[in-house]
Amino acid sequence: MLPINRKKKIIDELSIKGKVEILELVDLLEVSAMTIRRDLDELEKQKKLIRTHGGAALPQAIIGEQSYEQKLSEAHLQKKEIAQIAVGLVKDGMRILLDSGTTTLEIARLLKSRSNITVVTNDIKIAAELTDSKLEVILLGGKVQNGVGAILGSFAEQMLKNIHVDILFLGAHAVHSNLGITSATFEKASIKKEMINVSEAVYLTVDAQKFGKKAFAKIADVDSVTGIITDSTISKEVEDIYKEKSSFIKGVTK
C-alpha cells in the first residue's frame, strides 16, 4: 500500500474510533510498528492527529471559557473527590494559594473548619466562602472577571510578586501531554504563571474530563508541576501517559 493511502486509512480509522493503537494499525495495514510510528509522526506534524501513549487520537477542539454556573454543575462529585486529596497536603501553619475555580472552591469549603492556615486567592467566591472561618484570608486585588469572580490583571500579579507560599492549588481549562497546561485567555494564563513563580510546590487540580484537551493560552508544561491531583474516573491509559510526566495522585471512589 502506498504511504498516502496508508495515511488516509489511518485518518479514516481515527474518524470512526476517535483514537487508535499502533498494534491495531500494524494488523490492519500489515506493515511494521516502525512504519506506523513514522506515519503517525508525519500526520501529527500536519496537525491531523495527536500522538498518545502507544497510538494516536484526533485533535480536540480548543476549549473556551464557560459560564460559572456551567463550571459549578460539571463533574461536581469529581471536584469534591479532588478536594479531599488536596486538603490532606495542607499542614497547620502553611500559607497556600487557591487559584480561582470551582474545584479550588471545594478545597476552600473543606478548609473552613481549620485554623492556623493562611489562604491567598484571586477568587472572590472563595474569599466569601471563607469569611466566617478562622483562616487568615488574603484576596488579591485587580480586575474582576464578570460572571466568574476571578481577579486578574497587573495589580493582582504585582501583589503576587511580593509574597511566597508553600502550596499552590492550580486550576486549568485543559491538560495535554504535548501542549501542556492551558487556559482560555492570555490574562488567566499570565496570573497563573505568576502564581507558579511564587509557590514552593504546585499541584494541578483538574478532573478527568480535562485531560487530552487544549485551550488557547499555555500556562506551563505538565512536567513542571509538583504533582497532578485528579479523580478516580480517569482511565488507566490516560493515567499512564501523565504519570511519566509528573507525580500523579487520583481518587479511589468510583
C-alpha positions in Angstrom: 0.0 0.0 0.0 1.3 3.5 -0.9 2.2 5.8 2.1 -0.5 8.2 1.0 -3.2 5.5 1.0 -1.9 4.1 4.3 -2.2 7.6 6.0 -5.7 8.0 4.6 -6.6 4.7 6.1 -5.2 5.8 9.5 -7.3 9.0 9.4 -10.4 7.1 8.4 -9.9 4.8 11.4 -9.5 7.8 13.7 -12.6 9.4 12.3 -14.6 6.3 13.2 -13.0 5.5 16.6 -11.5 8.8 17.8 -8.3 7.0 18.8 -6.2 4.1 17.5 -3.4 1.9 18.9 -0.1 1.2 17.0 -0.5 -2.5 17.3 -4.0 -2.3 15.9 -2.8 -0.4 12.9 0.1 -2.9 12.4 -2.5 -5.7 12.0 -4.9 -3.6 9.9 -2.3 -2.3 7.4 0.2 -5.2 7.5 3.3 -3.1 8.0 5.8 -2.8 10.8 5.3 -0.8 14.0 8.2 1.5 12.9 6.4 2.3 9.7 3.2 3.1 11.6 5.1 5.3 14.1 6.7 7.2 11.2 3.2 7.7 9.6 1.8 9.0 12.9 4.7 11.4 13.4 4.2 12.9 9.9 0.4 13.2 10.4 1.0 14.9 13.7 3.3 17.4 12.0 0.4 18.1 9.6 -1.8 18.6 12.7 -4.2 15.8 11.6 -3.8 13.9 14.8 -2.2 13.9 18.2 0.2 11.2 19.3 -0.8 9.4 22.5 1.0 6.7 24.6 1.0 3.8 22.1 -1.2 5.3 19.5 -2.9 8.5 18.3 -6.1 10.4 18.7 -8.0 13.1 16.8 -7.2 16.6 17.8 -9.8 18.0 20.2 -11.4 21.4 19.6 -9.9 24.3 21.6 -11.8 24.6 25.0 -13.2 28.1 25.5 -14.4 29.9 28.6 -17.5 28.6 30.3 -20.1 30.3 32.5 -19.7 30.0 36.2 -23.0 28.1 36.5 -21.8 25.6 33.9 -18.4 25.1 35.7 -20.2 24.7 39.0 -22.5 21.9 37.7 -19.9 19.9 35.8 -18.1 17.0 37.5 -19.2 18.2 40.9 -18.6 14.8 42.7 -15.2 14.5 41.0 -14.2 18.0 42.2 -15.1 17.1 45.8 -13.0 14.0 45.5 -10.0 16.0 44.3 -10.6 18.5 47.1 -10.4 15.7 49.7 -7.0 14.7 48.4 -5.8 18.3 48.3 -6.6 19.2 51.8 -4.6 16.2 53.0 -1.5 18.0 51.8 -2.2 21.2 53.8 -0.5 21.3 57.2 -1.0 23.7 60.1 1.0 26.9 59.7 1.1 26.7 55.9 0.4 29.6 53.5 -1.5 28.3 50.5 -2.6 29.8 47.2 -6.0 28.9 45.8 -6.4 29.6 42.1 -9.9 30.8 41.0 -12.2 28.0 40.1 -14.9 25.6 41.2 -12.5 22.8 42.2 -10.5 25.1 44.4 -13.8 26.3 45.8 -14.4 22.8 47.0 -10.9 22.8 48.6 -11.8 26.1 50.4 -15.1 24.5 51.7 -13.1 21.7 53.3 -10.6 24.0 54.9 -13.3 26.2 56.5 -13.2 24.3 59.8 -9.4 24.5 60.0 -7.3 27.3 61.6 -3.6 28.5 61.6 -3.5 28.5 57.8 -3.2 31.5 55.5 -5.2 31.3 52.3 -4.3 33.7 49.4 -6.8 33.6 46.5 -7.8 35.5 43.4 -11.4 34.3 43.6 -14.0 36.5 45.3 -16.3 33.5 45.8 -13.6 31.6 47.6 -12.9 34.6 49.8 -16.6 35.0 50.6 -16.8 31.2 51.4 -14.1 31.7 54.0 -15.4 34.9 55.5 -16.7 33.1 58.6 -13.8 30.8 59.1 -10.8 31.2 61.4 -8.4 31.2 58.5 -6.4 34.2 57.5 -7.6 35.1 54.1 -5.9 37.4 51.6 -7.8 38.4 48.5 -5.7 39.7 45.5 -6.9 43.0 44.1 -7.4 43.8 40.4 -9.8 43.4 37.6 -12.8 41.2 38.3 -13.9 38.8 35.6 -17.6 39.4 35.3 -19.8 36.3 35.8 -16.9 34.3 37.2 -15.5 36.3 40.1 -11.8 35.7 39.2 -9.3 38.5 39.9 -6.9 39.1 37.0 -4.6 41.8 35.7 -1.3 43.6 36.5 -2.4 44.7 40.0 -3.0 41.1 41.1 0.2 39.9 39.5 2.2 42.7 41.3 0.7 41.6 44.6 1.9 38.0 43.9 5.4 39.2 43.3 5.6 40.3 47.0 4.6 37.0 48.6 5.7 33.4 48.8 3.5 30.4 49.6 4.0 26.8 50.5 1.5 25.2 48.1 -0.4 26.4 45.0 -3.5 24.5 44.0 -3.7 25.4 40.4 -6.8 25.1 38.1 -6.8 24.9 34.3 -9.1 24.6 31.4 -7.3 21.8 29.7 -4.2 19.5 30.1 -2.4 17.9 27.1 0.6 15.7 27.3 2.4 17.6 24.5 0.8 21.0 24.6 0.9 21.4 28.4 -1.4 23.0 30.9 -3.6 25.7 29.2 -6.2 28.3 29.9 -8.9 30.0 27.9 -7.3 33.5 27.9 -3.9 35.2 28.0 -4.9 37.1 31.1 -5.7 33.9 33.1 -2.6 32.2 31.8 -0.5 35.2 32.9 -1.7 35.3 36.5 -1.4 31.5 36.8 2.3 31.7 35.6 2.9 34.3 38.4 1.3 32.0 40.9 3.6 29.2 39.9 6.6 31.5 40.3 5.8 32.3 44.0 4.9 28.8 45.1 7.2 26.2 46.7 5.0 23.3 45.5 2.4 23.4 42.7 -0.4 20.9 42.5 -2.6 20.9 39.4 -6.2 20.1 40.4 -8.2 19.0 37.4 -11.0 16.5 36.9 -10.5 13.6 34.4 -12.5 15.2 31.6 -9.9 17.9 31.1 -7.1 15.6 30.0 -6.1 15.3 26.4 -7.7 18.6 25.6 -6.3 22.1 24.8 -7.2 25.7 25.5 -6.0 28.9 24.0 -3.1 30.1 26.2 -0.3 28.0 27.7 0.4 28.2 31.4 3.2 25.6 31.9 4.5 22.2 30.8 2.9 19.2 32.5 6.3 18.1 33.9 6.9 21.5 35.6 4.3 21.0 38.4 5.0 19.1 41.6 2.0 16.9 41.1 -1.4 16.3 39.5 -4.4 15.6 41.6 -7.4 14.2 39.7 -10.5 12.0 40.3 -11.0 8.2 40.1 -12.8 8.3 36.8 -9.6 8.8 34.8 -8.8 5.9 32.5 -5.7 3.7 33.1 -4.5 4.7 29.6 -4.6 8.4 30.3 -3.1 7.9 33.8 -0.1 6.1 32.3 0.6 9.0 29.9 0.7 11.6 32.6 2.4 9.5 35.3 5.5 9.7 33.1 5.5 13.4 33.4 4.6 14.3 37.0 3.7 12.8 40.4 0.1 11.6 40.0 -2.5 11.4 42.7 -6.0 10.2 41.9 -9.1 9.5 44.0 -10.2 5.9 44.8 -14.0 6.4 45.0 -15.7 5.1 41.8 
